[in-house]
Amino acid sequence: MTQKYLISLLSFIGMSISLSAQSISGKVSDEQAKNIPYAEVMLSADKNNYSALTDENGNFTISLPKNDAYTLKIFLNGNQVLENRITIDGNIKENYTIKDTPATNKEIQEVTLSKKKKLVERKVDRLVFNVENSVSATGGTALDALKTTPLVRVQDEKVSIVGKGEVLVMIDDRIQRMSQDDLSGLLRSIPSDNIQSIEVITTPPAKYDAEGDNGLINIKLKKAKANSWNANIGGSYTQKTYAGGGLQGIFNYNYNKLSLQVSANTNSQRLRTTSDSKIYYPDELWLMNVKNKSEESSLGLGFGIDYKISEAWTTGAKYLGSFTKDTSSNSPLTTRINNTTGAVNSYIASDVEANNKPDMNSVNWYNTFKIDTAGTKITTDFDYFNYKKRDYSFFAGNELDNQKNIIPLSFFSATNTNVNRIENYSGKVDVEMPLKWANLSFGGKYTYTNTDNDLVVFDQQTGVPVLNTDQTNVFNYKEYNEALYVSANKKLGEKWETQAGLRMEATQTTGYSQNLNQTNKNDYVKLFPTAYVTYNPNDQNSFSLNYSRRIRRPTFEYLNPFVIRTSPYYYSEGNPFLKPSVIDNLEFSYVRNQKWASSVYYSQVSDFSQELAILDPNTNITRSTPLNYANTYQIGVSTYYNFNKWSWWNSFTGFNINYQNVKSKTDVIRSIDGYNAYFYSNNDFTLNKSKTTFFSINYGLQLPGRYQIFHISTMNILDISMKFLLLDKKLTLTVTGQDLLNGQRPVISYESNGVKTDFKSYGDTRGFRISLSYKFGNNNLKSAQDRNFGNEDERNRVN
């Protein structure tokens, strides 16, 4: 089956390439036979334009799709000086003489265009939030910038698109496949001042990996402007329950053919978090309270180099590193209350200490080849990703009677250590080819991932460590993925535009557990179509209908069959039999004046998987494990309005409401449905004419409602910021108040095996941050040649 799809796609790609096979070249000169440099030669046919600038000797070459008749125009200094109707068949060469050109001998002076980008831009398949123009995102981390991004929601440091659930996050078009906890650590290691924009891609086209639930979020890092260098150094102080802070340095250099980017930052923060839960067993009510102290320190490093070997070939390499250390300690106390009498039956008390150190290194080498002036381009990417995480946890405790006296023989204790290593190799090729009948793109990717886990468990009940051979385990997981895709975009007249794509992904996996002496294999091929139709009746209105199919493969952690106990009444284990979930998305959108956008969307998930806390009402033991437990669907309405009538106020306000239906496939969880709604408003104010004082206020409100199998109570978020530009706008001072209403304390309720659980947590989110950053540099480096560095080509890297 795999070969069948490969042959079909490769045949289609070969046919497409053959459709572009002619060109025109020549020289432009004046009446004195003097060559004219920097003249624009443009050919037009069927509303498509193909152009090139003449070089220093007046020469030009333009590759063209098959077409007989073209209109040729030549422009000098923005003025048309020649127009001819020509016929092209094959590769031809023509020289052109321009008459009456007194301006042609004048030196072309350098022109600098300066136009500030909008805070929010809406494109065909994504929303772009220009972080560099945001007030509240200044002086924080990538996680802080995501909190202020329209359509993005960050709760408990988990990133999602409003109304669409969790998504995958990319950095410079490269997917970061890791656990939510490790991803939040990586995002905290990236300074927001090093972010140019954040792209919210609700319907990714076929060129992107099919992984990613309901969409992708792409964080684009800054680059230096042409022929310049700049640097930014700064620091921040954060006060929550405890104090924290960080330092950062960023350097960008772009001169002639060479571009460099270097960044380093370090952060440290102590937190005091709390959680309370209620488990309603048939005979007892269990009340658990946990007060946790944690400290996290992180170091983030980034390095990039790009070199323009020629006008047609640009190459570059990029490194991203994140090194984190997290320690925590807590003392959970569980109170067991008799449901009949209301009296306390007993307690469970314990002490827990834990630490983990995830280290990540990511290296990319890319090449971009511009094949012709018609826009044909080939991009190659080769990536290596290395991840190592060392976990340690120790717990010890006793069961106590109703007077808090230790119950004999109830002592429990264990030590767990685990080393998780992931290595990923990938290579991919993307081709963009403008043709007469459509703009075509196609490519392929190969990925190999190897994961090793080494868990060692020592029981400590006797006070002497004893190796637990039942839980100690070694697990290896290998995954291979091969993909091919093709996508075509076509304009139908002035008002209609269509795009269709197909991606095929073949996946083979092997998981081996040494302790269980068990091997699990999977081998499957899936197709992922995408389709877009856009209708623009005029400049004020736009309608679009989009469809995409996505996949969510189980995380490496979920597939790991390890059993880890933290008390006699709680343990977690992975599930090597998890299947991937397939998601179908359909969305109809309407955009008015690029300010008001509304959409109606439908999403269906087959074999939905999630980690569940499965409660046993007979033993009071909780088993936490991931399961493919349901088929789900949701339908919703989302809208936002960008108010920018006055130059001093930019407001981005919207809401989302949807209905969710969960049809359970297991007896553990019952089928359920319900509604949820979310409202948000982000506002930036310019307070003076010199544009040196700014104010920002962001508010979000989660109304009580249903999300998957969970009922979530009301939650609100209020952040405010002030930003001051000093010392000729080189020094930036930002003061931010976070979660001022202390409203991120939702109660989450669900049922498992008929047993209801209420859970409430507080993540120490209220506080304030003050940050200083100073920028300096030279924006007028003189280049030996008058050209810009071409490093704006879109590149992908997926694990």
C-alpha positions in Angstrom: 0.0 0.0 0.0 2.9 2.3 0.8 4.5 1.8 -2.6 1.2 2.4 -4.4 0.9 5.9 -2.8 4.6 6.7 -3.3 4.5 5.8 -7.0 1.3 7.8 -7.6 2.6 11.0 -5.9 6.0 10.7 -7.6 4.4 10.4 -11.0 2.3 13.4 -10.4 5.3 15.4 -9.3 7.2 14.3 -12.4 4.4 15.4 -14.7 4.3 18.8 -12.9 8.0 19.5 -13.3 7.8 18.9 -17.1 5.3 21.7 -17.4 7.9 24.4 -16.9 10.5 24.2 -19.7 11.2 27.5 -21.4 12.9 30.8 -20.7 13.9 34.2 -22.1 17.3 35.9 -21.6 19.0 38.9 -23.0 20.5 42.3 -22.4 19.1 45.8 -21.9 21.2 48.8 -23.1 20.7 52.4 -24.2 21.3 54.0 -27.6 25.0 54.4 -27.0 25.2 50.6 -26.4 25.8 51.2 -22.7 24.5 48.4 -20.5 21.7 49.4 -18.1 21.8 47.8 -14.7 18.9 47.4 -12.3 16.2 47.6 -14.9 13.1 45.6 -14.2 12.0 43.2 -17.0 8.5 41.9 -16.5 6.4 39.4 -18.6 2.7 39.0 -18.1 0.3 36.3 -19.2 -3.1 35.2 -17.9 -2.9 37.7 -15.0 0.4 36.1 -13.8 3.6 38.2 -13.7 7.2 37.0 -14.0 10.1 39.5 -13.5 13.8 39.9 -13.0 16.3 42.8 -12.4 19.2 43.2 -14.9 22.6 42.7 -13.3 25.6 45.1 -13.4 26.1 44.2 -17.1 22.5 44.6 -18.1 21.8 40.9 -18.4 18.7 39.1 -17.3 17.1 35.6 -17.4 13.5 34.6 -16.7 12.2 31.0 -16.6 8.6 30.7 -17.7 5.8 28.1 -17.7 4.5 26.9 -21.1 2.6 29.7 -22.8 2.9 31.2 -26.3 2.0 34.9 -25.9 3.4 37.3 -23.4 3.5 41.0 -22.8 7.0 42.3 -22.0 7.5 45.5 -20.2 10.7 47.2 -19.0 10.8 49.7 -16.1 13.5 52.2 -15.0 13.3 53.9 -11.7 9.6 52.9 -11.5 8.8 54.3 -15.0 7.8 52.1 -17.9 10.2 52.7 -20.9 9.3 49.8 -23.2 6.4 47.5 -24.0 6.3 44.7 -26.6 4.0 41.7 -27.4 6.2 38.6 -27.8 5.8 34.9 -28.6 8.0 32.4 -26.8 8.6 28.8 -27.8 11.4 27.1 -25.9 14.5 29.0 -24.8 15.0 32.4 -26.6 17.5 35.3 -26.3 16.5 38.9 -27.0 18.4 42.2 -26.6 16.5 45.5 -26.0 17.6 49.1 -26.6 16.0 51.8 -24.5 15.7 55.3 -26.1 15.6 58.7 -24.4 16.9 57.5 -21.0 18.6 60.5 -19.3 17.8 59.1 -16.0 19.5 55.7 -16.6 23.0 57.0 -15.9 22.1 58.4 -12.5 23.2 56.4 -9.6 20.3 54.6 -7.8 20.2 56.1 -4.3 19.5 54.0 -1.3 15.9 54.1 -0.3 14.7 53.1 3.2 11.1 52.1 3.7 9.9 52.2 7.3 6.4 51.1 8.0 5.4 49.6 11.3 3.6 46.3 11.0 0.1 45.9 12.5 -0.1 44.3 15.9 -2.3 41.6 14.4 -2.4 40.5 10.7 -4.9 38.0 9.2 -3.6 35.8 6.4 -5.2 33.0 4.4 -4.4 30.2 6.7 -3.1 31.9 9.9 -3.2 34.8 12.3 0.1 36.7 12.8 0.7 38.4 16.2 3.7 40.8 15.9 5.2 40.4 19.4 7.7 43.2 18.8 4.9 45.7 18.7 3.2 44.4 21.9 3.4 46.2 25.2 2.5 43.4 27.6 4.8 40.8 26.0 7.9 43.0 26.6 10.5 41.8 29.1 9.0 38.3 29.6 9.4 34.9 28.1 7.9 33.1 25.1 5.2 31.7 27.5 4.3 35.3 28.5 4.1 36.3 24.9 1.7 33.4 24.1 -0.5 34.5 27.0 -1.1 37.9 25.1 -1.5 36.3 21.7 -5.1 36.5 20.2 -6.8 33.1 19.8 -4.2 31.5 22.1 -4.9 30.3 25.6 -2.4 29.4 28.3 -3.7 27.6 31.4 -1.5 25.7 33.8 1.3 26.5 31.3 -0.5 24.3 28.7 -0.8 26.0 25.3 -4.0 25.7 23.2 -6.0 27.5 20.6 -9.3 29.0 21.9 -12.0 26.4 21.3 -9.7 23.9 19.7 -7.7 22.3 22.4 -4.0 21.7 22.8 -1.7 22.1 19.8 1.9 21.5 18.8 4.3 24.4 19.1 6.9 25.2 16.4 10.0 27.5 16.8 11.1 28.9 13.4 8.9 26.3 11.7 10.3 23.3 13.6 8.0 21.3 15.8 9.0 20.7 19.4 7.8 17.2 20.2 8.1 16.9 24.0 5.8 16.7 27.1 3.8 19.7 28.1 6.0 20.2 31.2 9.2 20.1 29.2 7.7 22.4 26.5 6.7 25.0 29.1 10.3 24.9 30.4 11.6 25.5 26.9 9.3 28.4 26.3 10.3 29.9 29.6 13.9 29.8 28.4 13.2 32.0 25.3 13.0 35.8 26.0 10.0 37.5 24.4 12.3 40.3 23.3 13.9 37.8 20.9 10.5 37.0 19.3 9.4 38.7 16.1 6.0 37.2 15.7 3.7 34.3 16.7 1.7 32.6 14.0 -1.6 30.8 14.9 -2.2 28.3 12.1 -5.7 26.9 12.6 -5.7 24.9 9.3 -2.1 23.9 8.4 -1.5 23.2 4.6 -0.2 19.9 3.3 3.5 20.9 3.5 3.3 20.8 7.3 3.6 17.6 9.2 0.1 16.1 9.9 0.9 16.0 13.6 -0.8 18.7 15.7 -4.4 18.0 16.7 -6.3 21.1 15.7 -3.5 23.3 14.4 0.0 24.7 15.0 1.5 27.7 16.7 4.8 28.9 15.2 7.1 31.2 17.1 9.3 33.2 14.7 12.6 34.6 16.2 14.1 37.9 15.2 16.7 38.4 12.5 18.9 41.4 11.8 17.9 43.9 9.1 20.1 44.0 6.0 23.5 45.5 6.4 23.2 46.1 10.1 24.0 44.7 13.5 22.1 45.1 16.7 22.3 43.9 20.3 20.0 43.8 23.3 20.9 43.2 26.9 18.5 43.2 29.8 17.3 41.8 33.0 14.1 41.2 34.9 12.9 40.9 38.5 9.7 38.9 39.3 7.9 38.9 42.6 5.3 36.2 43.3 5.2 34.4 46.6 9.0 34.4 46.3 11.3 36.5 44.2 12.8 35.5 40.9 14.6 37.0 37.9 16.6 36.6 34.8 19.2 38.0 32.5 19.4 38.0 28.7 21.6 39.0 25.8 20.8 39.0 22.1 23.1 39.8 19.1 22.1 40.0 15.4 24.5 40.7 12.6 23.7 40.9 8.8 26.3 42.2 6.4 26.5 41.5 2.7 26.4 37.7 2.4 26.7 36.7 6.1 24.1 36.7 8.8 24.6 35.7 12.5 22.3 35.4 15.5 23.3 34.7 19.0 21.2 34.6 22.2 21.6 33.6 25.8 19.4 33.9 28.8 19.0 32.6 32.3 16.1 32.5 34.6 15.4 31.4 38.1 12.1 31.4 40.0 10.8 29.9 43.2 7.0 29.1 43.4 4.5 28.1 46.1 1.6 26.1 44.6 -1.3 24.5 46.2 -4.0 21.9 45.2 -7.1 20.5 46.9 -9.1 17.6 45.8 -12.2 15.7 46.9 -12.9 12.1 46.0 -16.5 11.0 46.7 -16.1 7.2 47.4 -19.2 5.3 48.3 -18.3 5.0 52.0 -15.8 7.8 52.4 -15.0 11.3 51.3 -11.3 11.8 50.7 -9.9 15.3 51.1 -6.3 15.8 49.9 -4.3 19.0 50.4 -0.9 19.5 48.8 1.3 22.6 49.4 4.3 22.4 47.1 7.5 24.5 47.1 9.5 24.4 43.9 12.5 26.1 42.3 13.3 26.2 38.7 16.5 27.5 37.0 17.0 27.5 33.3 19.6 28.4 30.7 18.7 29.0 27.1 21.2 29.3 24.2 20.7 30.0 20.6 23.0 30.4 17.6 22.4 30.8 13.9 24.5 31.4 10.9 23.3 32.1 7.3 25.5 32.6 4.2 24.4 33.6 0.8 26.8 31.6 -1.4 25.3 33.1 -4.6 22.1 34.9 -5.8 20.5 31.4 -6.2 21.9 29.5 -3.1 21.6 30.3 0.5 22.7 28.0 3.3 22.6 28.2 7.1 22.7 26.3 10.4 20.9 26.9 13.6 21.4 25.6 17.2 18.9 25.8 20.0 19.7 24.6 23.5 17.7 24.5 26.7 19.0 23.3 30.1 16.6 23.2 33.1 16.8 22.1 36.7 13.6 21.8 38.7 13.4 20.7 42.4 10.3 20.4 44.5 9.1 19.3 47.9 5.6 18.8 49.4 3.8 17.0 52.2 0.4 15.7 51.0 -2.2 15.1 53.6 -5.3 13.1 52.9 -8.3 13.1 55.3 -10.7 10.2 55.1 -14.2 11.2 56.3 -17.0 8.7 57.0 -20.0 9.5 54.7 -22.5 8.3 57.3 -21.3 9.9 60.5 -19.3 12.8 59.0 -16.4 11.9 61.4 -12.8 11.5 60.4 -11.9 7.8 60.0 -8.1 8.2 59.4 -5.4 10.2 57.6 -2.7 9.5 55.1 0.4 11.7 55.5 3.6 11.7 53.4 6.6 13.7 52.4 7.8 13.9 48.8 11.0 15.3 47.3 11.6 15.3 43.5 13.9 16.9 41.0 14.4 16.6 37.2 16.9 18.0 34.8 15.8 18.0 31.1 18.5 19.0 28.6 17.7 19.7 25.0 19.9 20.3 22.0 18.6 20.9 18.5 20.7 21.5 15.3 19.4 22.3 11.8 21.2 22.7 8.5 19.2 24.2 5.7 19.7 25.2 2.0 17.5 27.2 -0.3 18.0 27.1 -4.0 16.3 29.6 -6.3 16.0 27.8 -9.6 14.7 30.6 -11.8 13.2 34.1 -11.6 9.7 32.7 -12.0 9.8 31.7 -8.4 10.8 28.0 -8.5 12.6 27.2 -5.3 14.0 24.1 -3.5 14.6 24.0 0.2 16.3 21.2 2.1 16.5 20.7 5.9 18.5 18.2 7.9 17.9 18.1 11.6 19.2 16.5 14.7 17.5 16.6 18.1 18.9 15.3 21.3 17.0 15.2 24.6 18.0 13.8 28.0 15.9 14.0 31.2 17.0 12.7 34.6 14.2 12.3 37.1 14.5 11.5 40.8 11.7 11.2 43.4 11.6 10.0 47.0 8.5 9.6 49.1 7.8 8.3 52.6 4.6 8.2 54.7 2.3 6.5 57.1 -1.4 6.0 57.6 -2.7 7.7 60.8 -5.7 7.0 62.9 -8.4 9.7 63.6 -6.1 11.1 66.4 -3.2 11.3 63.9 -1.3 8.5 65.6 0.7 6.2 63.3 -1.0 3.0 62.4 1.4 0.1 62.9 2.9 -1.6 59.8 1.5 1.2 57.5 4.8 2.8 56.6 5.5 3.1 52.9 8.5 4.5 51.1 10.3 4.2 47.7 12.9 5.9 45.5 12.4 6.2 41.8 15.1 7.3 39.3 14.6 7.4 35.6 16.8 8.5 32.7 15.0 9.3 29.4 17.0 9.8 26.2 15.5 10.8 22.9 17.4 11.1 19.6 15.7 12.3 16.4 17.1 12.5 12.9 15.1 14.0 10.0 15.6 15.2 6.5 13.2 16.9 4.1 12.9 18.5 0.7 10.3 21.2 -0.3 9.8 22.5 -3.8 7.8 25.5 -4.8 7.0 25.9 -8.5 4.8 28.6 -10.0 3.1 27.1 -13.1 0.6 28.5 -15.6 -2.3 26.4 -14.2 -1.4 26.7 -10.5 1.2 27.4 -8.0 2.5 24.0 -7.1 4.4 22.8 -4.0 5.5 19.3 -3.2 8.1 17.5 -1.1 9.0 14.6 1.1 10.4 13.9 4.6 12.0 11.1 6.5 12.2 10.9 10.3 13.8 8.4 12.7 13.3 8.6 16.5 14.9 6.4 19.1 13.8 6.6 22.7 15.4 4.9 25.7 14.1 4.8 29.3 15.8 3.3 32.3 13.7 3.2 35.4 15.2 2.0 38.7 12.9 1.6 41.8 14.0 0.9 45.4 11.6 0.0 48.1 12.4 1.6 51.5 9.9 0.1 53.8 12.5 -1.5 56.0 14.8 1.5 56.0 17.2 -0.3 53.7 16.9 0.2 50.0 15.7 -3.0 48.2 15.6 -3.2 44.4 12.0 -3.6 43.2 12.4 -6.0 40.3 8.7 -5.9 39.4 8.8 -2.1 38.7 12.4 -1.6 37.6 12.4 -1.6 33.8 14.2 -0.7 30.6 12.1 0.4 27.7 13.1 1.2 24.1 10.9 2.7 21.4 11.8 3.3 17.8 9.6 5.2 15.3 10.1 5.7 11.6 8.0 8.1 9.5 8.1 8.7 5.7 6.0 11.4 4.1 5.2 12.8 0.7 2.9 15.7 -0.1 1.7 17.8 -3.0 -0.3 21.0 -2.9 -1.7 23.4 -5.6 -3.0 26.9 -5.3 -5.0 28.5 -8.1 -6.7 31.9 -8.5 -10.0 31.7 -10.4 -10.6 35.2 -11.7 -10.3 38.2 -9.5 -12.6 36.9 -6.7 -12.0 33.2 -6.2 -9.0 31.3 -4.9 -8.6 27.6 -4.3 -6.0 25.4 -2.8 -5.9 21.6 -2.4 -3.3 19.3 -1.0 -2.7 15.7 -0.1 -0.1 14.4 2.4 0.7 10.7 2.9 2.5 9.5 6.0 3.7 6.0 6.6 4.7 5.1 10.2 6.4 2.1 11.7 7.0 1.7 15.5 8.6 -0.9 17.7 8.4 -0.8 21.5 10.3 -3.2 23.7 10.0 -3.7 27.5 12.8 -5.6 29.1 11.0 -6.3 32.3 7.9 -7.6 30.5 10.0 -9.2 27.7 7.3 -7.8 25.4 7.6 -6.2 22.0 4.8 -4.1 20.4 4.9 -3.2 16.7 2.7 -0.9 14.6 2.8 -0.3 10.8 0.3 2.0 9.2 -0.2 4.4 6.2 -2.6 7.3 6.4 -3.7 10.1 4.0 -4.3 13.7 5.1 -6.2 15.8 2.6 -6.5 19.6 2.9 -8.8 22.0 0.9 -9.4 25.7 0.9 -11.9 27.9 -1.0 -11.8 31.7 -0.6 -14.2 34.2 -2.1 -13.5 37.9 -2.1 -16.4 39.8 -3.6 -14.6 43.1 -2.9 -11.9 44.7 -0.8 -14.1 44.8 2.3 -15.3 41.2 2.6 -13.8 37.7 2.4 -15.4 34.3 2.8 -13.5 31.0 3.2 -14.2 27.3 3.7 -11.4 25.1 4.9 -11.0 21.4 5.5 -8.1 19.4 6.9 -7.3 16.0 8.4 -4.7 15.8 11.2 -3.3 13.1 13.5 -2.2 13.0 17.1 0.3 10.2 17.8 0.8 9.1 21.4 3.7 10.8 23.2 6.7 8.7 24.0 5.9 9.0 27.7 2.4 7.6 27.2 3.7 4.5 25.3 6.2 3.7 28.1 4.7 0.8 30.2 6.5 1.8 33.4 4.6 1.5 36.6 5.5 4.3 39.1 3.9 4.3 42.6 3.9 7.3 44.8 1.7 5.9 47.6 -0.2 2.6 48.4 -3.3 4.3 46.9 -1.9 5.8 43.7 0.3 4.7 40.8 0.7 5.6 37.1 1.6 3.5 34.1 2.0 3.9 30.4 0.1 2.1 27.6 2.1 0.6 24.8 -1.1 -0.3 22.9 -2.3 3.3 22.4 -3.4 4.1 18.9 -3.1 7.4 17.1 -6.1 9.7 17.1 -7.3 11.1 13.7 -8.9 14.6 13.6 -11.1 16.0 10.9 -11.6 19.8 10.9 -14.1 21.9 8.9 -14.2 25.7 9.2 -16.2 28.4 7.5 -14.9 32.0 8.1 -15.9 35.5 7.3 -13.6 38.5 7.5 -14.8 42.1 7.3 -12.4 45.0 6.6 -9.5 42.9 8.1 -10.9 43.9 11.5 -13.9 41.6 12.2 -13.4 37.9 11.7 -16.0 35.2 12.6 -15.9 31.5 12.0 -18.1 28.4 12.5 -16.1 25.2 13.0 -16.7 21.5 13.4 -14.1 19.0 14.6 -14.3 15.2 14.9 -11.8 13.0 16.7 -11.6 9.2 16.3 -10.0 7.1 19.0 -9.5 10.1 21.3 -6.8 9.4 23.8 -6.0 11.0 27.2 -4.4 10.2 30.5 -7.2 9.2 32.9 -7.3 8.8 36.6 -9.2 5.5 37.0 -10.6 5.2 40.5 -11.5 1.8 42.0 -14.4 2.2 44.5 -13.7 -1.1 46.2 -10.0 -0.6 46.9 -9.8 3.2 46.8 -6.8 2.9 44.6 -6.3 5.4 41.7 -4.5 4.2 38.5 -3.4 6.9 36.1 -3.0 5.7 32.6 -3.7 6.9 29.0 -6.5 5.3 27.0 -8.2 5.6 23.6 -11.5 5.9 25.4 -13.9 7.9 23.2 -14.9 9.3 19.8 -15.7 13.0 20.1 -17.0 15.9 18.1 -17.5 19.6 18.7 -19.1 22.5 16.9 -18.5 26.1 17.8 -18.6 29.7 16.9 -15.6 32.1 17.3 -15.3 35.8 16.6 -13.0 38.7 17.2 -12.9 42.4 16.4 -9.8 44.5 16.0 -10.6 48.1 17.0 -7.9 50.6 15.8 -9.9 53.6 14.8 -7.6 55.9 16.8 -3.8 55.7 16.6 -3.5 55.7 20.4 -5.7 52.6 21.0 -5.5 49.1 19.5 -8.0 46.6 20.9 -8.4 42.9 20.0 -11.6 41.5 21.6 -13.3 38.2 20.9 -15.2 35.2 22.3 -15.7 31.5 21.6 -18.6 29.2 22.4 -18.8 25.5 21.5 -20.7 22.3 22.1 -18.8 19.1 22.8 -19.9 15.5 22.7 -17.9 12.6 24.1 -19.1 9.1 23.2 -17.3 6.8 25.5 -15.9 3.4 24.3 -15.1 2.1 27.9 -17.1 1.4 31.0 -14.7 3.5 33.0 -16.0 6.8 31.7 -19.6 7.5 30.7 -20.7 9.4 27.6 -21.2 13.1 28.2 -21.8 16.4 26.5 -22.0 20.1 27.3 -21.1 23.7 26.3 -18.2 26.0 27.2 -17.4 29.7 26.4 -14.4 32.0 26.7 -14.2 35.8 26.3 -11.0 37.8 26.0 -9.9 41.4 25.3 -6.3 42.6 24.7 -5.8 46.4 24.6 -2.7 48.5 23.9 -2.7 52.3 24.5 -0.1 54.9 23.4 -0.2 57.6 26.0 1.9 60.4 24.5 2.6 62.0 21.1 6.3 61.1 21.2 5.3 57.4 21.5 7.5 56.7 24.5 4.8 55.7 27.1 2.5 52.8 26.6 -0.2 51.0 28.7 -1.7 47.5 28.1 -4.6 45.7 29.8 -5.5 42.1 28.9 -8.5 40.2 30.3 -9.8 36.7 29.8 -12.9 35.1 31.3 -13.7 31.3 31.2 -17.4 30.7 31.9 -18.4 27.5 33.7 -18.9 24.7 31.2 -17.9 21.3 29.8 -14.5 20.6 28.3 -14.1 16.9 27.1 -15.1 14.8 30.2 -14.4 17.7 32.6 -16.6 20.4 34.1 -14.7 23.6 34.7 -15.8 26.4 36.9 -15.4 30.1 36.3 -11.9 31.4 35.8 -10.6 34.9 34.9 -7.2 36.4 34.1 -6.3 40.1 34.4 -2.8 41.4 33.4 -1.7 45.0 33.0 1.5 46.6 31.8 3.3 49.9 31.5 6.2 50.4 29.1 8.5 53.4 28.9 11.1 54.2 26.2 14.0 56.2 27.5 17.4 57.4 26.3 16.3 58.1 22.7 14.2 55.0 22.8 17.2 52.7 23.4 16.3 51.8 27.0 13.0 50.1 27.7 11.4 49.9 31.1 8.4 47.6 31.5 6.3 47.0 34.6 3.8 44.2 34.4 1.1 43.0 36.9 0.1 39.4 36.3 -3.2 37.7 37.4 -4.1 40.7 39.5 -7.5 39.3 40.4 -5.9 36.0 41.6 -8.6 34.3 39.5 -6.9 31.3 38.1 -8.3 28.8 40.6 -10.9 26.8 38.6 -12.6 23.8 40.1 -12.4 20.8 37.7 -14.9 17.9 38.2 -15.1 14.5 36.5 -16.3 11.0 37.2 -14.5 7.7 36.9 -16.2 4.3 37.5 -19.1 6.3 39.0 -16.8 8.1 41.5 -16.8 11.9 41.4 -13.7 13.9 41.9 -13.3 17.7 42.4 -9.9 19.2 41.9 -8.7 22.8 42.4 -5.2 24.1 42.0 -3.4 27.4 42.2 -0.1 27.8 40.3 1.3 30.9 42.0 0.4 33.0 39.0 -0.3 36.4 40.7 2.7 38.7 40.9 4.5 41.5 39.2 7.5 41.8 36.9 9.9 44.7 36.2 12.3 44.5 33.3 15.0 46.6 31.7 16.5 46.2 28.3 18.9 48.3 26.3 19.4 48.0 22.6 22.2 49.4 20.5 23.8 48.7 17.1 24.6 50.1 13.6 21.8 50.1 11.0 23.9 51.5 8.2 26.7 49.0 7.4 28.1 49.7 4.0 28.0 46.7 1.8 30.3 46.1 -1.1 27.3 45.2 -3.2 23.9 46.7 -3.1 21.8 43.7 -2.2 19.8 42.3 0.7 20.4 39.0 2.5 17.7 36.6 1.3 16.8 34.7 4.4 13.1 35.1 4.5 12.3 31.7 2.9 9.9 29.6 4.9 11.6 26.5 6.3 10.1 23.5 8.2 11.5 21.1 10.6 9.4 18.5 12.3 10.5 15.7 14.7 
